[in-house]
Amino acid sequence: CLHPSRAITITISMNLNRTAEQNEATVLTFSPIKDSTRSASYSGSDVIIIGRRGSLSSGAIAASMAPASMDYSSFNSVVDAMLGSIKGSGWGKATSFYRKEAMGVIIKITIILLPSEDKISRNNHPFSPHALTDALFDVDLDSAALEHIVEVRVLDRKVEEFACCASVAIARALPLYHSKSKRGNNDDSAAKMVNVSFYDEEGCAISEDSPAWETARAVADGVRLAARLGDMPPAELNPTSYAMECKSIADTLSEGGANVVCSKTDGMALKELGYGGIFGVGMAATCPPVMVVMTYTPEGGQWTEHVALCGKGVIYDTGGLSLKPKVGMCGMKHDMGGSAGLLGGFQAAVQLKVPCKITLILAIVENAIGPLAVRNDDVLTMKSGKTVEINNTDAEGRLVLADCVSYASNGLEGGERPDVILDMATLTGAQGVTTGKRHAGILSRTKRLEERVMGAGMRTGDLVFPMLYAPELLKLEFSSKIADMKNSVKDRSNAQASCAGHFIESHIDEAYEGDWVHVDMAYPSHQNERATGYGVALVLGLLNASVGEVVIS
């Protein structure tokens, strides 16, 4: 039973961090640089040129940078020397300084050369987005923007096709959350700005009417939002404040003219409505568990399909009474990465006015320990009506997602069932063993949806790869003598990541005739102790936003 005080008293976690609001983040913009503005923009700025080996030339770089009055020959000789100094077949970089006599300023130029297309395998994006992010962290783009305006120029013959992918890679190198007592020189007059522009292989800027610009802005904003939430300490981002973030985003989108509705169910109301998974996992925490539902309806009330996005929002995972070791617990603030990626994707999709109806369902909890914590051997009755015997309180993500997909498949508000349900979570450590650190693992009921999600990943750079789909073989891992199932497998060596997805699938209503896909992005969700905002671009690709052509057949 619940301690009586839990029903009437909520105490917000104490936050002892006083620096979170002191640091201004770098502004990221996307706009073409016109010839008339180049001279002014170069004063005291850095320029970063990005392109692939074999397709980046000194002539194109000069055309993207220089007014007609510039001495091309001297500049080309500098750039040719830089390009020639970058050896190997992977990504590489070179930096030099060029003095523009007419303007009397010195420009710092960095060229980042990405692998050529023939060096990229069929399971990687041809523009090498992960290599690009690594390179931008290596040149410390974020710190450079604290001192100067940084102009980033992306050049490629397929630049409009790759603009979304490149924008994601750049956004990941510019995190919004900082809590250092001092960043840079703390000069309030410093620009703190990075501007990105896109050019073809001849150095000509793409048209201002191209949808690539709008897509780039929306996806980059979404990625930075998701990464900021993932980087926030749990004392700052608790279930209550996270739900407030969702409401704020919904209000902003509504004020911009979008038809977005946001609601939440929290605390004892979750228990009373049958959400045993969400309530059971979150009931021991100081802040009560919350389920947030956000719905976007396209203008005119017409849509091509209805997609439900279900996100795991475990803002901190101690493991519960199956307590994690000290090394395994650090970084567990990222365990809400699935929900953050879907929230950022929802925001971007609404901004781009995709023709789909979207229902976003986020289960936001803290898996804490305490006298009210769910125990191993307890039995939870889920939203689906099925019972689950707990044999591992650290397998909590599947419990909260099971309630989400049950709600989505049982008929949302008004009894409407979506055409597609996608759930996304940092679900298992086994995902990294199964598909690696760059590719999320996906588990889909149908080959058609599996290929669609793979195509979305290849268009956007949020890469995925299929996991084994065999419920008739794997669901036996959850056999229980006293309940419908257990929540953790008997044999951890038997396709564990797929098993976890099948657990979630088993709570989809039997009458549901739509499609379902599970995305386990435990490893792609973070890198070098930073959240990546993974999932935002994947959502846009799934919803057929303007993110480029399909790279795979």
C-alpha positions as CSV (number, residue, x, y, z in Angstrom):
1,C,0.0,0.0,0.0
2,L,1.1,3.6,-0.5
3,H,2.2,5.7,2.4
4,P,-0.7,8.1,3.1
5,S,1.6,11.2,2.9
6,R,2.5,10.3,-0.7
7,A,-1.1,11.2,-1.8
8,I,-1.0,14.7,-0.4
9,T,2.6,15.9,-0.2
10,I,5.1,16.4,-2.9
11,T,8.6,17.6,-2.2
12,I,10.7,18.9,-5.1
13,S,14.3,17.7,-5.1
14,M,16.8,20.2,-3.8
15,N,19.1,21.6,-6.4
16,L,22.4,22.8,-5.1
17,N,23.8,23.8,-8.5
18,R,23.9,27.6,-8.8
19,T,25.7,27.9,-12.1
20,A,23.2,26.3,-14.5
21,E,21.7,29.7,-15.5
22,Q,24.9,31.6,-15.6
23,N,26.3,30.2,-18.9
24,E,24.9,31.4,-22.2
25,A,25.0,28.8,-24.9
26,T,26.2,29.3,-28.4
27,V,23.6,30.4,-30.9
28,L,23.4,28.2,-34.0
29,T,21.9,29.7,-37.1
30,F,21.5,28.5,-40.7
31,S,21.6,31.1,-43.5
32,P,23.4,31.9,-46.7
33,I,26.3,34.4,-46.6
34,K,25.7,37.0,-49.4
35,D,28.6,38.6,-51.2
36,S,27.7,42.0,-49.8
37,T,27.9,40.8,-46.2
38,R,31.0,38.7,-46.4
39,S,33.6,41.4,-45.7
40,A,31.8,42.5,-42.5
41,S,31.3,38.9,-41.4
42,Y,34.9,38.1,-41.7
43,S,36.1,40.6,-39.3
44,G,37.4,38.6,-36.3
45,S,35.8,35.4,-37.4
46,D,36.8,31.8,-37.9
47,V,35.8,29.9,-41.0
48,I,35.4,26.1,-41.0
49,I,35.1,24.3,-44.4
50,I,33.5,20.9,-44.5
51,G,33.6,18.5,-47.5
52,R,34.4,15.0,-48.6
53,R,37.7,13.8,-50.1
54,G,37.8,13.9,-53.8
55,S,35.0,16.4,-54.1
56,L,36.4,19.4,-52.2
57,S,38.6,21.7,-54.3
58,S,40.4,25.0,-53.7
59,G,38.3,26.7,-56.4
60,A,35.0,25.7,-54.8
61,I,36.2,26.8,-51.4
62,A,37.4,30.2,-52.8
63,A,34.0,30.6,-54.6
64,S,32.1,29.9,-51.4
65,M,34.2,32.5,-49.4
66,A,35.4,35.3,-51.6
67,P,34.0,38.4,-53.1
68,A,34.9,38.8,-56.8
69,S,37.6,41.3,-55.9
70,M,39.6,38.6,-54.1
71,D,43.0,37.5,-55.4
72,Y,42.1,33.8,-56.1
73,S,45.6,32.7,-56.9
74,S,47.1,33.4,-53.5
75,F,44.2,32.0,-51.7
76,N,44.1,28.9,-53.8
77,S,47.7,28.2,-53.1
78,V,47.1,28.3,-49.4
79,V,44.0,26.0,-49.7
80,D,45.8,23.6,-52.0
81,A,48.6,23.3,-49.4
82,M,46.1,22.6,-46.7
83,L,44.3,19.9,-48.7
84,G,47.6,18.3,-49.6
85,S,48.6,18.1,-45.9
86,I,45.6,16.0,-44.9
87,K,46.7,12.4,-45.3
88,G,45.0,9.0,-44.8
89,S,41.5,7.9,-45.9
90,G,39.6,8.7,-42.7
91,W,38.6,12.2,-41.6
92,G,41.3,14.8,-41.3
93,K,41.8,18.5,-40.7
94,A,44.2,21.3,-41.5
95,T,44.2,24.9,-40.1
96,S,45.9,28.0,-41.5
97,F,45.7,31.7,-41.3
98,Y,45.1,34.0,-44.3
99,R,45.5,37.7,-44.4
100,K,43.1,39.7,-46.6
101,E,45.1,42.7,-47.6
102,A,42.1,44.8,-48.8
103,M,40.4,44.3,-45.4
104,G,43.4,44.2,-43.2
105,V,42.1,41.2,-41.2
106,I,43.5,37.7,-40.6
107,I,41.1,34.8,-41.1
108,K,41.6,31.5,-39.3
109,I,40.6,28.8,-41.8
110,T,40.0,25.1,-40.8
111,I,39.3,22.5,-43.5
112,I,37.6,19.3,-42.3
113,L,37.9,16.6,-44.9
114,L,35.5,13.6,-44.6
115,P,36.1,10.2,-46.1
116,S,35.2,9.8,-49.8
117,E,32.0,7.9,-50.7
118,D,33.9,4.8,-51.9
119,K,35.4,4.4,-48.4
120,I,31.9,4.3,-46.7
121,S,30.2,1.0,-46.2
122,R,26.5,0.4,-47.1
123,N,25.5,0.6,-43.4
124,N,26.9,4.1,-42.9
125,H,25.6,7.4,-44.2
126,P,27.8,8.6,-47.1
127,F,28.5,12.0,-45.5
128,S,30.0,10.4,-42.3
129,P,28.0,12.3,-39.7
130,H,29.8,10.7,-36.7
131,A,33.2,11.5,-38.2
132,L,32.0,15.1,-38.7
133,T,30.9,15.5,-35.0
134,D,34.2,14.0,-33.8
135,A,36.1,16.4,-36.0
136,L,34.1,19.4,-34.7
137,F,34.7,18.4,-31.1
138,D,38.4,18.0,-32.0
139,V,38.6,21.6,-33.2
140,D,36.5,22.7,-30.2
141,L,33.9,24.5,-32.1
142,D,31.9,25.4,-29.0
143,S,34.8,27.2,-27.4
144,A,35.8,28.9,-30.6
145,A,32.3,30.4,-30.8
146,L,32.8,32.0,-27.4
147,E,35.6,34.2,-28.8
148,H,34.5,34.8,-32.4
149,I,31.7,34.4,-34.8
150,V,32.3,31.0,-36.5
151,E,31.2,30.5,-40.1
152,V,30.7,26.9,-41.1
153,R,30.5,26.1,-44.8
154,V,29.4,22.7,-46.0
155,L,30.3,21.9,-49.6
156,D,29.1,18.9,-51.5
157,R,27.5,17.9,-54.8
158,K,24.7,16.4,-52.8
159,V,24.6,19.2,-50.2
160,E,20.8,19.6,-50.2
161,E,20.3,15.9,-49.7
162,F,22.9,15.8,-46.9
163,A,21.9,19.1,-45.2
164,C,19.8,17.4,-42.5
165,C,22.5,14.9,-41.7
166,A,25.2,17.6,-41.6
167,S,23.0,19.9,-39.4
168,V,22.5,17.0,-36.9
169,A,26.3,16.4,-36.7
170,I,27.0,20.1,-36.2
171,A,24.3,20.5,-33.6
172,R,25.7,17.7,-31.5
173,A,29.0,19.5,-31.3
174,L,27.3,22.6,-29.8
175,P,25.7,21.4,-26.5
176,L,23.3,23.8,-24.8
177,Y,23.8,22.7,-21.2
178,H,26.9,24.0,-19.4
179,S,27.5,24.3,-15.7
180,K,31.1,25.4,-15.5
181,S,31.8,28.4,-13.3
182,K,33.7,30.0,-16.2
183,R,33.4,29.5,-19.9
184,G,35.8,31.2,-22.3
185,N,36.7,34.7,-21.3
186,N,33.1,35.4,-20.0
187,D,33.0,38.5,-22.3
188,D,29.3,39.4,-22.6
189,S,30.1,41.3,-25.8
190,A,31.4,38.1,-27.6
191,A,29.2,36.9,-30.4
192,K,28.7,33.3,-29.2
193,M,27.4,32.4,-32.6
194,V,27.9,29.7,-35.2
195,N,26.3,30.2,-38.7
196,V,26.1,27.4,-41.1
197,S,25.7,27.8,-44.9
198,F,25.4,25.2,-47.7
199,Y,27.2,25.2,-51.1
200,D,27.3,22.8,-54.1
201,E,30.6,21.3,-55.4
202,E,31.3,24.5,-57.4
203,G,31.0,26.7,-54.3
204,C,27.6,28.2,-55.2
205,A,25.2,28.7,-52.3
206,I,22.0,26.7,-52.5
207,S,18.8,28.7,-53.1
208,E,17.3,30.5,-50.2
209,D,14.0,28.9,-51.2
210,S,15.4,25.4,-50.7
211,P,13.5,23.4,-48.0
212,A,17.0,22.3,-46.8
213,W,17.3,25.6,-44.7
214,E,14.0,25.1,-42.8
215,T,14.8,21.4,-42.2
216,A,18.3,22.2,-41.0
217,R,17.0,24.8,-38.5
218,A,14.2,22.5,-37.2
219,V,16.3,19.4,-36.8
220,A,19.2,21.2,-35.2
221,D,16.9,22.9,-32.7
222,G,15.4,19.5,-31.9
223,V,18.7,17.8,-31.4
224,R,20.0,20.5,-29.1
225,L,16.8,20.4,-27.1
226,A,17.0,16.6,-26.7
227,A,20.7,16.8,-25.8
228,R,20.2,19.6,-23.3
229,L,17.5,17.6,-21.5
230,G,19.8,14.5,-21.5
231,D,22.7,16.5,-20.1
232,M,20.7,18.0,-17.2
233,P,21.4,16.6,-13.8
234,P,18.5,14.8,-12.2
235,A,18.2,17.4,-9.4
236,E,17.4,19.9,-12.2
237,L,15.4,17.7,-14.5
238,N,13.0,15.7,-12.3
239,P,9.6,14.3,-13.5
240,T,7.8,17.4,-12.4
241,S,10.1,19.9,-14.2
242,Y,10.3,17.6,-17.3
243,A,6.6,17.7,-17.6
244,M,6.7,21.5,-17.4
245,E,9.3,21.5,-20.2
246,C,6.8,19.5,-22.3
247,K,4.0,21.9,-21.5
248,S,6.2,24.9,-22.4
249,I,7.1,23.4,-25.8
250,A,3.5,22.6,-26.5
251,D,2.5,26.2,-25.6
252,T,5.2,27.7,-27.9
253,L,4.1,25.5,-30.8
254,S,0.5,26.4,-30.2
255,E,1.3,30.1,-30.1
256,G,3.0,29.6,-33.5
257,G,-0.3,28.5,-35.0
258,A,0.1,24.7,-34.7
259,N,-2.8,22.5,-33.4
260,V,-1.0,21.0,-30.4
261,V,-2.6,19.7,-27.3
262,C,-0.8,18.6,-24.1
263,S,-2.1,16.8,-21.1
264,K,-0.5,14.9,-18.2
265,T,-1.5,12.2,-15.7
266,D,0.6,11.9,-12.5
267,G,0.9,10.4,-9.1
268,M,-2.0,8.4,-7.7
269,A,-4.1,9.1,-10.8
270,L,-1.7,6.8,-12.7
271,K,-2.4,4.0,-10.3
272,E,-6.2,4.6,-10.4
273,L,-6.2,4.5,-14.2
274,G,-4.3,1.2,-14.3
275,Y,-0.8,2.3,-15.3
276,G,0.9,-0.2,-13.0
277,G,4.2,-0.2,-14.8
278,I,4.7,3.6,-14.7
279,F,3.4,4.0,-11.2
280,G,5.3,1.0,-9.9
281,V,8.7,2.1,-11.2
282,G,8.3,5.7,-10.1
283,M,6.4,5.5,-6.8
284,A,9.5,5.5,-4.6
285,A,10.9,8.8,-5.9
286,T,10.5,12.2,-4.3
287,C,8.7,13.5,-7.4
288,P,5.7,11.4,-8.5
289,P,5.8,9.7,-11.9
290,V,4.1,11.4,-14.9
291,M,2.7,10.4,-18.2
292,V,2.7,13.3,-20.7
293,V,0.6,13.1,-23.9
294,M,1.1,15.6,-26.7
295,T,-1.0,15.5,-29.9
296,Y,-0.4,17.3,-33.1
297,T,-3.1,17.5,-35.8
298,P,-2.2,18.9,-39.2
299,E,-3.9,22.0,-40.5
300,G,-7.3,21.3,-41.8
301,G,-7.7,18.1,-39.8
302,Q,-6.5,15.9,-42.6
303,W,-3.5,13.6,-42.4
304,T,-1.8,10.9,-44.3
305,E,-1.3,8.6,-41.3
306,H,-1.4,8.7,-37.5
307,V,1.9,7.8,-35.7
308,A,2.2,7.3,-32.0
309,L,5.6,7.9,-30.5
310,C,6.2,6.3,-27.0
311,G,9.3,7.4,-25.1
312,K,11.0,6.0,-22.0
313,G,11.7,9.0,-19.7
314,V,13.6,7.6,-16.8
315,I,15.3,10.8,-15.6
316,Y,17.6,8.8,-13.3
317,D,18.0,5.1,-13.0
318,T,19.6,3.8,-9.7
319,G,18.5,0.3,-10.7
320,G,16.0,0.4,-7.9
321,L,16.5,-2.2,-5.2
322,S,18.5,-4.2,-7.8
323,L,21.0,-1.4,-7.2
324,K,23.6,-0.5,-9.9
325,P,27.3,-0.5,-8.9
326,K,28.9,2.9,-8.6
327,V,30.6,2.6,-12.0
328,G,27.4,1.6,-13.6
329,M,25.3,4.3,-12.1
330,C,27.2,7.4,-13.4
331,G,25.6,8.7,-16.6
332,M,22.2,7.3,-15.8
333,K,20.8,10.8,-16.2
334,H,20.9,9.8,-19.9
335,D,18.3,7.1,-19.3
336,M,15.6,9.4,-20.5
337,G,17.3,9.8,-23.9
338,G,14.5,8.0,-25.8
339,S,11.9,10.4,-24.5
340,A,14.1,13.4,-25.2
341,G,14.8,12.3,-28.8
342,L,11.0,11.8,-29.5
343,L,10.2,15.2,-27.8
344,G,12.8,17.0,-30.0
345,G,11.5,15.1,-33.1
346,F,7.9,16.0,-32.2
347,Q,8.9,19.7,-32.0
348,A,10.8,19.6,-35.3
349,A,8.0,17.7,-37.1
350,V,5.4,20.3,-36.0
351,Q,7.6,23.1,-37.1
352,L,8.0,21.5,-40.5
353,K,4.2,20.9,-40.7
354,V,4.5,17.2,-41.6
355,P,1.3,15.8,-43.0
356,C,1.0,13.2,-40.2
357,K,-1.0,13.2,-37.0
358,I,1.4,12.6,-34.2
359,T,0.6,11.5,-30.6
360,L,3.6,11.7,-28.3
361,I,3.4,9.6,-25.1
362,L,6.2,10.0,-22.6
363,A,6.5,8.0,-19.4
364,I,8.6,10.2,-17.0
365,V,9.8,8.6,-13.8
366,E,12.8,8.3,-11.5
367,N,13.8,4.7,-10.6
368,A,14.7,5.4,-7.0
369,I,15.3,3.3,-3.9
370,G,13.4,3.7,-0.6
371,P,10.8,2.1,1.5
372,L,8.1,2.5,-1.2
373,A,10.3,1.0,-4.0
374,V,8.9,-1.9,-5.9
375,R,10.7,-5.1,-4.9
376,N,11.9,-8.2,-6.7
377,D,9.1,-10.8,-6.3
378,D,6.4,-8.1,-6.4
379,V,3.7,-8.5,-9.0
380,L,2.5,-5.5,-11.0
381,T,-0.8,-5.3,-13.0
382,M,-0.1,-3.4,-16.1
383,K,-2.3,-1.1,-18.2
384,S,-2.8,-4.1,-20.6
385,G,-4.3,-6.1,-17.7
386,K,-1.4,-8.5,-17.8
387,T,0.5,-9.3,-14.6
388,V,4.3,-9.1,-14.3
389,E,6.4,-10.7,-11.7
390,I,9.4,-8.5,-10.9
391,N,12.7,-10.4,-11.0
392,N,14.9,-7.4,-11.8
393,T,14.0,-3.8,-10.7
394,D,16.8,-2.6,-13.0
395,A,14.7,-3.8,-16.0
396,E,12.3,-0.9,-15.5
397,G,12.2,0.8,-18.9
398,R,10.2,-2.0,-20.5
399,L,7.6,-1.7,-17.7
400,V,6.9,2.0,-18.3
401,L,7.0,1.5,-22.1
402,A,4.6,-1.4,-21.9
403,D,2.0,0.9,-20.4
404,C,2.6,3.5,-23.1
405,V,2.1,1.1,-26.0
406,S,-0.9,-0.4,-24.3
407,Y,-2.5,3.0,-24.1
408,A,-1.6,3.8,-27.7
409,S,-2.9,0.5,-29.1
410,N,-6.1,0.3,-27.0
411,G,-7.5,3.5,-28.5
412,L,-6.3,7.0,-27.7
413,E,-8.6,9.9,-26.9
414,G,-11.8,9.3,-28.8
415,G,-11.0,5.6,-29.3
416,E,-8.7,6.3,-32.3
417,R,-5.9,3.7,-33.0
418,P,-2.7,5.0,-34.7
419,D,-1.4,3.4,-37.9
420,V,2.1,3.1,-36.5
421,I,3.4,2.8,-33.0
422,L,7.1,3.5,-32.4
423,D,8.7,3.2,-29.0
424,M,12.2,4.5,-28.3
425,A,14.3,3.8,-25.3
426,T,17.8,3.5,-23.8
427,L,16.6,0.0,-23.0
428,T,19.4,-2.5,-22.7
429,G,23.2,-2.7,-22.4
430,A,22.9,-5.6,-24.8
431,Q,22.0,-3.2,-27.6
432,G,25.6,-2.2,-27.9
433,V,26.7,-5.8,-28.3
434,T,24.0,-6.4,-30.9
435,T,24.2,-3.4,-33.2
436,G,27.1,-1.2,-31.9
437,K,27.6,2.3,-30.6
438,R,26.5,4.2,-33.7
439,H,23.4,2.1,-34.8
440,A,20.3,1.8,-32.7
441,G,18.7,-1.7,-32.8
442,I,15.2,-1.9,-34.2
443,L,12.6,-4.7,-33.8
444,S,9.7,-4.5,-36.1
445,R,6.7,-6.7,-36.7
446,T,6.9,-6.3,-40.5
447,K,9.6,-6.1,-43.1
448,R,7.9,-3.1,-44.6
449,L,8.2,-0.9,-41.5
450,E,11.7,-2.3,-40.7
451,E,12.9,-1.1,-44.2
452,R,11.1,2.2,-43.8
453,V,12.9,2.9,-40.5
454,M,16.2,1.8,-41.9
455,G,15.7,4.2,-44.8
456,A,14.8,7.0,-42.4
457,G,18.1,6.4,-40.6
458,M,20.1,6.3,-43.8
459,R,18.6,9.6,-45.0
460,T,19.2,11.4,-41.7
461,G,22.3,9.9,-40.2
462,D,20.4,8.5,-37.1
463,L,21.5,5.0,-38.1
464,V,19.6,1.8,-37.2
465,F,20.0,-1.9,-37.8
466,P,17.5,-4.7,-37.4
467,M,17.5,-7.1,-34.5
468,L,16.2,-10.7,-34.4
469,Y,12.4,-10.8,-34.5
470,A,11.2,-14.1,-33.2
471,P,8.6,-13.7,-30.4
472,E,7.5,-17.4,-30.5
473,L,11.1,-18.3,-29.6
474,L,12.1,-15.5,-27.3
475,K,9.1,-14.8,-25.1
476,L,9.7,-18.1,-23.2
477,E,12.5,-16.2,-21.5
478,F,9.9,-14.4,-19.4
479,S,8.0,-17.4,-18.1
480,S,6.6,-17.0,-14.6
481,K,5.0,-19.6,-12.3
482,I,2.7,-17.1,-10.6
483,A,2.1,-14.2,-13.1
484,D,1.7,-13.8,-16.8
485,M,5.4,-13.1,-17.2
486,K,8.5,-11.9,-15.5
487,N,10.2,-8.6,-16.5
488,S,13.7,-9.9,-17.1
489,V,15.1,-12.9,-19.1
490,K,16.3,-16.2,-17.7
491,D,19.2,-16.4,-20.1
492,R,21.0,-13.2,-20.8
493,S,22.9,-14.8,-23.7
494,N,19.7,-15.4,-25.7
495,A,19.2,-12.3,-27.9
496,Q,18.6,-10.2,-24.8
497,A,17.9,-6.9,-26.7
498,S,15.3,-8.6,-28.8
499,C,13.7,-10.2,-25.8
500,A,13.3,-6.8,-24.1
501,G,11.5,-5.5,-27.2
502,H,9.2,-8.5,-27.3
503,F,8.3,-7.8,-23.7
504,I,7.0,-4.4,-24.7
505,E,5.3,-5.9,-27.7
506,S,3.4,-8.4,-25.6
507,H,1.4,-5.5,-24.0
508,I,0.1,-4.2,-27.3
509,D,-3.6,-4.8,-27.5
510,E,-4.5,-8.0,-29.4
511,A,-7.1,-6.1,-31.5
512,Y,-4.6,-3.6,-32.7
513,E,-4.1,-4.0,-36.5
514,G,-1.5,-1.3,-37.1
515,D,2.3,-1.7,-37.2
516,W,4.9,-1.4,-34.5
517,V,8.6,-0.8,-34.2
518,H,10.9,-0.7,-31.2
519,V,14.0,1.4,-31.2
520,D,16.7,0.6,-28.6
521,M,19.3,3.4,-28.7
522,A,21.1,2.9,-25.4
523,Y,24.5,3.5,-27.0
524,P,23.8,6.0,-29.7
525,S,22.1,8.2,-27.1
526,H,25.4,9.4,-25.6
527,Q,29.0,9.9,-26.4
528,N,31.9,11.2,-24.4
529,E,29.7,11.9,-21.4
530,R,27.4,14.1,-23.5
531,A,23.9,13.3,-24.7
532,T,23.7,13.2,-28.6
533,G,20.0,14.1,-29.2
534,Y,19.7,10.8,-31.1
535,G,16.2,10.1,-32.5
536,V,15.2,13.6,-33.5
537,A,16.3,13.2,-37.1
538,L,15.1,9.5,-37.2
539,V,11.5,10.7,-36.3
540,L,11.6,13.3,-39.2
541,G,12.8,10.6,-41.6
542,L,10.0,8.3,-40.5
543,L,7.4,11.0,-40.9
544,N,8.7,11.8,-44.4
545,A,9.8,15.3,-43.6
546,S,12.1,16.9,-46.2
547,V,15.4,15.3,-45.1
548,G,16.9,14.2,-48.4
549,E,16.6,11.3,-50.8
550,V,16.6,7.7,-49.9
551,V,20.2,6.5,-49.9
552,I,19.4,2.7,-49.9
553,S,17.1,0.8,-52.1
